[in-house]
Amino acid sequence: MTGKIVYKGKSKKGNEIIIRYPEKSDLNELWRYINKLSKEKTFVRFQGEEITLKEEEKFVKDTLKKIREKKTIQLLVFHRDHLIGISGIEMYDKVVKHLGLFGISVENEYRSEGIGRQLMRCVIEEAKKHLPDLRIITLSHFAVNSVARKMYDDFGFKEYGKLPKGLFYRENYIDYIFMYKNIS
């Protein structure tokens, strides 16, 4: 499935986008993307840390292996040759092997164009097709991220927990929200 295109279309602002599986040759663009997102200190776990090329190379290699083994789905969004978004579902193992952890990010300049929703739709559909053990999708989000929360609600995710002050974000402790969605 490496490089397989799952969607071609336009964003709400008319930007042409392609959503596809990653391939080895995406390494430098993935490395640029994660470091840009980290510097932005947006609603992701990375908050200014810089990832080395070697670390990103290991991540890409591991991800491609997990895709082949049907243990993860990862999709990338490109506008022209520029990576602007990533989403995936990674399967747990052992007694929770029916659970998949969802994650998503979109580059700041391309937010509010419907790209996140299209990407989420594609990832869930690909997961249903290619992750045979998947029964429940889980996710977590920063309580102050109301845009993400609305999207998750719209996709049928339900809150099942909140860890008060579970995240240290921009010099403050904020709540960490946990959600799930049954897919079978």
C-alpha positions as CSV (number, residue, x, y, z in Angstrom):
1,M,0.0,0.0,0.0
2,T,3.0,2.3,0.1
3,G,2.2,5.5,-1.7
4,K,-1.4,4.3,-2.6
5,I,-3.7,7.3,-3.1
6,V,-7.0,7.1,-1.3
7,Y,-8.4,10.6,-2.1
8,K,-7.9,13.4,-4.6
9,G,-9.9,16.6,-4.4
10,K,-10.0,20.2,-3.3
11,S,-10.2,21.9,0.1
12,K,-12.9,24.4,0.9
13,K,-10.5,27.1,-0.2
14,G,-9.8,25.4,-3.5
15,N,-6.4,23.9,-2.7
16,E,-5.9,20.7,-4.5
17,I,-5.0,17.9,-2.1
18,I,-4.0,14.3,-2.3
19,I,-4.3,11.9,0.6
20,R,-2.1,8.8,0.4
21,Y,-0.1,6.3,2.3
22,P,3.5,7.1,3.2
23,E,6.5,5.9,1.4
24,K,10.3,5.9,2.2
25,S,10.9,8.9,0.0
26,D,8.6,11.0,2.2
27,L,11.3,11.0,5.0
28,N,12.6,14.6,4.5
29,E,9.1,16.1,4.2
30,L,7.9,14.1,7.3
31,W,10.9,15.4,9.2
32,R,10.2,19.0,8.1
33,Y,6.6,18.6,9.1
34,I,7.0,17.3,12.6
35,N,9.6,19.8,13.5
36,K,7.4,22.7,12.2
37,L,4.5,21.4,14.2
38,S,6.6,21.0,17.3
39,K,7.9,24.6,17.0
40,E,4.3,25.8,16.6
41,K,3.5,24.3,20.0
42,T,0.0,23.5,18.9
43,F,-2.3,20.8,20.3
44,V,0.2,17.9,19.9
45,R,2.6,16.1,22.3
46,F,5.7,17.8,20.8
47,Q,6.1,21.2,22.3
48,G,9.3,22.7,20.8
49,E,11.5,19.6,20.8
50,E,13.5,19.0,17.6
51,I,13.4,15.6,16.0
52,T,16.6,14.4,14.4
53,L,16.6,13.0,10.9
54,K,17.8,9.7,12.3
55,E,14.8,9.6,14.7
56,E,12.4,10.4,11.9
57,E,14.0,7.7,9.7
58,K,13.4,5.1,12.4
59,F,9.8,6.3,12.8
60,V,9.2,6.0,9.0
61,K,10.7,2.6,8.8
62,D,8.7,1.3,11.8
63,T,5.5,2.8,10.4
64,L,5.9,1.2,7.0
65,K,6.5,-2.1,8.7
66,K,3.4,-1.7,10.9
67,I,1.3,-0.8,7.8
68,R,2.5,-4.0,6.1
69,E,1.7,-6.0,9.2
70,K,-1.8,-4.5,9.5
71,K,-1.0,-2.9,12.8
72,T,-1.4,0.7,11.7
73,I,-3.0,3.0,9.1
74,Q,-1.2,6.2,8.4
75,L,-2.2,8.7,5.7
76,L,-0.5,11.9,4.5
77,V,-2.1,14.9,2.9
78,F,-0.2,16.8,0.3
79,H,-0.8,20.1,-1.5
80,R,1.4,20.0,-4.5
81,D,4.6,18.3,-3.1
82,H,4.1,19.9,0.4
83,L,3.0,17.7,3.3
84,I,0.2,19.5,5.1
85,G,-1.4,16.9,7.3
86,I,-1.0,13.4,8.9
87,S,-3.5,11.1,10.5
88,G,-3.4,7.5,11.6
89,I,-4.8,4.7,13.8
90,E,-2.3,2.6,15.5
91,M,-3.4,-0.7,17.0
92,Y,-2.7,-1.8,20.6
93,D,-1.7,-5.4,21.3
94,K,-2.5,-8.3,23.6
95,V,-5.8,-8.0,25.6
96,V,-6.5,-4.6,24.0
97,K,-5.6,-5.7,20.4
98,H,-9.1,-4.6,19.3
99,L,-8.4,-1.0,20.2
100,G,-6.8,1.6,17.9
101,L,-5.4,4.9,18.9
102,F,-6.3,7.8,16.5
103,G,-4.2,10.9,15.9
104,I,-4.4,13.8,13.5
105,S,-2.6,17.0,12.7
106,V,-2.9,19.6,9.9
107,E,-0.4,22.4,9.2
108,N,-1.5,25.8,10.5
109,E,-1.8,27.5,7.1
110,Y,-4.3,24.8,5.9
111,R,-6.6,24.6,8.9
112,S,-10.3,25.5,8.6
113,E,-10.4,24.2,5.0
114,G,-12.1,20.9,5.7
115,I,-8.9,18.9,5.3
116,G,-8.9,17.5,8.8
117,R,-12.5,16.1,8.3
118,Q,-11.6,14.6,4.9
119,L,-8.5,13.1,6.4
120,M,-10.3,11.6,9.4
121,R,-13.0,10.2,7.1
122,C,-10.3,8.5,4.9
123,V,-8.3,7.1,7.9
124,I,-11.4,5.6,9.5
125,E,-12.5,4.0,6.2
126,E,-9.0,2.6,5.5
127,A,-8.8,1.3,9.1
128,K,-12.1,-0.6,8.6
129,K,-10.8,-2.2,5.5
130,H,-7.2,-3.0,6.6
131,L,-7.1,-3.4,10.4
132,P,-9.0,-6.7,10.9
133,D,-8.9,-6.6,14.7
134,L,-10.2,-3.0,15.1
135,R,-13.4,-2.7,17.0
136,I,-13.0,0.5,18.9
137,I,-11.1,3.7,18.0
138,T,-9.8,5.8,20.9
139,L,-8.4,9.3,21.0
140,S,-7.3,11.9,23.4
141,H,-7.3,15.7,23.1
142,F,-6.5,18.9,24.8
143,A,-9.6,20.2,26.6
144,V,-9.0,23.7,25.2
145,N,-9.1,22.5,21.6
146,S,-12.7,23.1,20.9
147,V,-12.3,22.8,17.1
148,A,-11.0,19.2,17.4
149,R,-13.7,18.4,20.0
150,K,-16.5,19.5,17.6
151,M,-15.0,17.3,14.8
152,Y,-14.8,14.3,17.1
153,D,-18.3,14.8,18.3
154,D,-19.5,15.1,14.7
155,F,-17.8,11.8,13.8
156,G,-19.7,10.1,16.7
157,F,-16.9,9.9,19.3
158,K,-18.1,9.8,22.9
159,E,-16.1,11.1,25.9
160,Y,-15.3,8.4,28.5
161,G,-12.9,10.3,30.7
162,K,-11.1,13.4,31.7
163,L,-7.8,13.7,33.5
164,P,-7.9,17.1,35.3
165,K,-4.7,19.0,34.7
166,G,-3.4,16.0,32.7
167,L,-1.4,18.1,30.2
168,F,1.2,20.8,30.7
169,Y,0.5,23.2,27.8
170,R,1.9,26.7,27.4
171,E,2.9,27.0,31.0
172,N,-0.5,25.9,32.3
173,Y,-2.0,22.6,33.4
174,I,-5.1,21.8,31.4
175,D,-7.5,18.8,31.3
176,Y,-6.8,15.8,29.0
177,I,-10.0,14.4,27.4
178,F,-10.4,10.7,26.3
179,M,-12.9,9.6,23.7
180,Y,-13.9,6.5,21.9
181,K,-16.0,5.2,19.0
182,N,-17.3,1.7,18.3
183,I,-16.9,0.7,14.7
184,S,-18.3,-2.8,14.7
